[in-house]
Amino acid sequence: MRYNPQTYMGYIERILLRSPARHPLSAGANLPVCTRFPSACIPTAPRAPSGQCATIALFPAVFRTRFPGKTQEMMDQARRAPQTVTSDWMPLGGPAIEGVQIKEIRNVTVRSGVLTECFRPEWFTPPFPAAHIVHMALLPGGLSSWHCHREQSDVIVPIHGQLRIGVYDDREDSLTYKAFRLLHVSAARPVAIRVPPLVWHAIKNPSGESAAYIVVNDQPYHYAEPDDWILPPGSDAIPFTLD
């Protein structure tokens, strides 16, 4: 016979209410009723340390769904997927990196199409002065080198396709020294990402279609001596990948 948690817990409740003084669950009073099984919860049951009703804490098998045969074997090997967004659909990423600022941009649907604002100085603190802007297109699977700037800051904005942006903090005086963050961004939900000097970053197009982004710099590009410092392909100086 298939067992019903509500019926089972009701049975337990009746037993305890008949002889409350002989059972540890009789301790306490006027405690909140379990929200998961309100009709079966024992109102006088103390709470477990986690805040869970003690009835459930003492009888976990009652509330653990079991599946027949091979199905249960597969479930035993699986794990719950981690949280990736908040309740208001803000993406969760890795640790915040000192000085890296992320501004979410909202696409605006208009009569003739979709309008997207790409940059404003006041989106960042302090305001970001635009001195140089470049457009970069990445072939399917394209991957940039890990690079950083000694003095220059970047603002990266995806404008087409999907991108993965890796950011690595190698500044010894930073509060987030050795931290790494992988950002998944696209033109469908664009962002503007400010990357400060000496923070390493790389960009990958993980899709089978082309992708593109613009980079706004706070200093004009120096053609003879670019402020671009690049690690050779395959370098293990940064122990992270964009895969």
C-alpha positions as CSV (number, residue, x, y, z in Angstrom):
1,M,0.0,0.0,0.0
2,R,1.3,3.4,-1.0
3,Y,2.0,5.4,2.1
4,N,0.5,8.8,2.7
5,P,2.7,11.3,4.8
6,Q,-0.4,13.2,6.0
7,T,-2.1,10.0,7.2
8,Y,1.1,8.8,8.9
9,M,1.7,12.0,10.7
10,G,-1.9,12.3,11.8
11,Y,-1.5,8.8,13.3
12,I,1.7,10.0,15.2
13,E,-0.1,13.1,16.4
14,R,-3.0,11.0,17.8
15,I,-0.6,8.8,19.7
16,L,1.3,11.7,21.2
17,L,-1.8,13.6,22.2
18,R,-3.1,10.5,24.1
19,S,0.1,10.4,26.2
20,P,1.9,13.8,25.9
21,A,3.8,13.5,29.1
22,R,5.5,10.3,28.0
23,H,7.0,11.8,24.8
24,P,9.8,14.4,24.3
25,L,7.7,16.1,21.6
26,S,5.3,17.2,24.3
27,A,7.7,19.9,25.5
28,G,6.9,23.5,24.7
29,A,3.7,25.2,23.8
30,N,2.2,27.8,21.4
31,L,4.8,27.2,18.8
32,P,4.1,27.9,15.1
33,V,2.5,25.1,13.1
34,C,4.5,23.5,10.3
35,T,3.8,25.2,7.0
36,R,4.6,22.1,5.0
37,F,2.1,19.8,6.6
38,P,-0.2,22.0,8.7
39,S,-2.8,19.4,9.3
40,A,-0.3,16.8,10.4
41,C,2.1,18.9,12.5
42,I,2.1,18.6,16.2
43,P,1.5,22.1,17.6
44,T,3.5,21.4,20.8
45,A,6.5,20.1,18.9
46,P,9.7,22.1,19.6
47,R,11.6,23.5,16.6
48,A,14.8,21.9,15.3
49,P,17.9,24.1,15.2
50,S,17.4,24.7,11.5
51,G,13.9,26.1,12.2
52,Q,12.3,22.9,10.8
53,C,9.4,21.3,12.7
54,A,10.8,18.7,15.1
55,T,8.2,16.2,13.8
56,I,9.9,16.3,10.4
57,A,13.3,16.4,12.0
58,L,12.6,13.2,13.9
59,F,10.9,11.4,11.1
60,P,12.9,12.4,7.9
61,A,12.1,9.2,6.1
62,V,8.4,10.0,6.2
63,F,9.0,13.1,4.0
64,R,11.7,11.7,1.7
65,T,10.1,10.6,-1.6
66,R,11.4,7.2,-2.8
67,F,11.2,6.0,-6.4
68,P,11.2,2.4,-7.6
69,G,14.4,0.6,-8.7
70,K,16.7,2.2,-11.1
71,T,15.0,5.6,-10.8
72,Q,16.0,5.9,-7.2
73,E,19.6,4.8,-8.0
74,M,19.9,7.7,-10.5
75,M,18.4,10.1,-8.0
76,D,20.8,9.0,-5.3
77,Q,23.7,10.0,-7.7
78,A,22.2,13.3,-8.6
79,R,22.5,16.6,-6.7
80,R,20.2,19.6,-6.5
81,A,21.1,22.4,-9.1
82,P,22.6,25.5,-7.4
83,Q,20.8,28.8,-7.3
84,T,21.7,30.9,-10.3
85,V,19.2,33.9,-9.9
86,T,17.6,35.8,-7.2
87,S,13.8,36.0,-6.8
88,D,13.8,39.2,-8.9
89,W,15.8,37.5,-11.6
90,M,19.2,39.1,-10.9
91,P,21.9,36.6,-11.9
92,L,24.2,35.2,-9.3
93,G,27.8,34.9,-10.2
94,G,31.1,34.4,-8.4
95,P,32.5,36.6,-5.8
96,A,32.5,40.4,-6.4
97,I,35.8,41.8,-7.4
98,E,37.0,45.1,-6.0
99,G,36.6,47.9,-8.5
100,V,34.7,45.8,-11.0
101,Q,31.3,47.5,-11.5
102,I,28.3,46.0,-13.4
103,K,25.5,48.1,-14.8
104,E,22.5,46.3,-16.1
105,I,21.0,47.9,-19.3
106,R,17.4,47.5,-20.3
107,N,16.4,47.1,-23.8
108,V,13.5,49.2,-24.9
109,T,10.9,47.9,-27.4
110,V,9.8,50.7,-29.7
111,R,7.4,50.7,-32.7
112,S,10.2,50.1,-35.2
113,G,12.4,47.7,-33.2
114,V,14.5,47.5,-30.0
115,L,16.5,50.5,-28.7
116,T,19.5,49.9,-26.4
117,E,21.5,52.6,-24.6
118,C,25.2,51.5,-24.5
119,F,27.0,53.9,-22.3
120,R,26.6,56.8,-19.9
121,P,29.5,58.2,-17.8
122,E,27.3,58.4,-14.7
123,W,26.6,54.7,-14.7
124,F,29.8,54.3,-12.7
125,T,31.4,55.6,-9.6
126,P,33.3,57.8,-10.2
127,P,31.9,58.8,-13.6
128,F,33.7,57.1,-16.4
129,P,35.2,59.5,-19.1
130,A,35.0,58.0,-22.6
131,A,38.2,58.7,-24.5
132,H,38.3,55.8,-27.0
133,I,35.8,53.3,-28.3
134,V,36.4,50.1,-30.3
135,H,34.1,47.4,-31.7
136,M,35.2,43.8,-31.6
137,A,33.6,40.8,-33.4
138,L,34.3,37.3,-32.2
139,L,34.0,34.3,-34.5
140,P,32.1,31.2,-33.2
141,G,34.3,29.7,-30.4
142,G,36.6,32.7,-30.5
143,L,38.6,33.4,-27.4
144,S,40.7,36.5,-26.5
145,S,44.0,36.3,-24.6
146,W,44.1,37.1,-21.0
147,H,45.1,40.8,-20.8
148,C,45.1,43.8,-18.5
149,H,46.1,47.4,-18.5
150,R,48.5,49.3,-16.2
151,E,46.6,52.6,-16.2
152,Q,43.6,52.2,-18.5
153,S,40.1,51.1,-17.5
154,D,37.6,49.4,-19.8
155,V,33.9,49.3,-20.0
156,I,32.7,46.2,-21.9
157,V,29.2,46.1,-23.5
158,P,27.9,43.1,-25.4
159,I,26.0,44.1,-28.5
160,H,25.5,40.9,-30.4
161,G,25.3,37.2,-29.5
162,Q,26.4,35.6,-26.3
163,L,29.7,36.1,-24.4
164,R,31.6,34.7,-21.4
165,I,33.8,37.2,-19.7
166,G,36.4,36.0,-17.1
167,V,37.7,38.5,-14.6
168,Y,40.7,37.7,-12.4
169,D,42.2,39.9,-9.6
170,D,46.0,39.6,-9.2
171,R,46.4,42.9,-7.3
172,E,48.2,42.0,-4.0
173,D,46.8,45.1,-2.3
174,S,43.2,44.2,-3.3
175,L,40.6,43.0,-0.9
176,T,39.7,40.3,-3.5
177,Y,43.2,39.2,-4.3
178,K,43.2,36.0,-6.4
179,A,39.4,36.1,-6.9
180,F,37.9,35.0,-10.2
181,R,34.5,35.6,-11.6
182,L,32.9,34.2,-14.8
183,L,30.1,36.4,-16.3
184,H,27.6,35.1,-18.8
185,V,26.3,38.1,-20.8
186,S,24.4,38.7,-24.1
187,A,22.7,41.3,-26.1
188,A,19.4,39.9,-25.0
189,R,20.1,41.2,-21.5
190,P,23.0,43.6,-21.9
191,V,25.3,44.9,-19.2
192,A,28.1,47.4,-19.0
193,I,31.1,46.0,-17.1
194,R,33.8,48.4,-15.8
195,V,37.2,46.7,-15.4
196,P,39.8,48.7,-13.5
197,P,43.6,48.7,-14.2
198,L,45.6,45.5,-13.4
199,V,42.5,43.3,-13.3
200,W,43.0,40.5,-15.9
201,H,40.1,39.7,-18.2
202,A,39.4,37.5,-21.2
203,I,36.3,37.1,-23.4
204,K,35.0,34.0,-25.2
205,N,32.2,33.4,-27.7
206,P,30.8,30.0,-26.6
207,S,28.2,29.8,-29.2
208,G,28.1,28.6,-32.8
209,E,27.2,32.0,-34.1
210,S,29.1,35.3,-34.3
211,A,29.2,37.6,-31.3
212,A,30.3,41.2,-30.8
213,Y,31.0,43.8,-28.1
214,I,32.2,47.3,-27.7
215,V,34.9,48.5,-25.4
216,V,35.0,52.1,-24.0
217,N,38.4,53.2,-22.7
218,D,39.1,56.1,-20.3
219,Q,42.3,56.9,-22.2
220,P,43.1,57.3,-25.9
221,Y,44.8,54.4,-27.5
222,H,48.6,54.8,-27.8
223,Y,49.6,53.3,-31.1
224,A,53.3,53.1,-30.5
225,E,53.1,51.8,-26.9
226,P,49.7,50.3,-26.2
227,D,48.7,49.9,-22.5
228,D,47.9,46.3,-23.3
229,W,49.6,43.5,-21.3
230,I,48.9,40.0,-22.7
231,L,49.6,36.5,-21.3
232,P,50.7,34.0,-24.0
233,P,48.0,31.5,-25.1
234,G,48.0,28.4,-22.9
235,S,49.6,30.2,-20.0
236,D,48.9,28.7,-16.6
237,A,49.6,31.9,-14.7
238,I,45.8,32.3,-14.3
239,P,44.4,29.0,-12.9
240,F,40.9,29.4,-14.4
241,T,39.4,28.9,-17.8
242,L,36.3,30.3,-19.6
243,D,34.9,26.8,-20.3
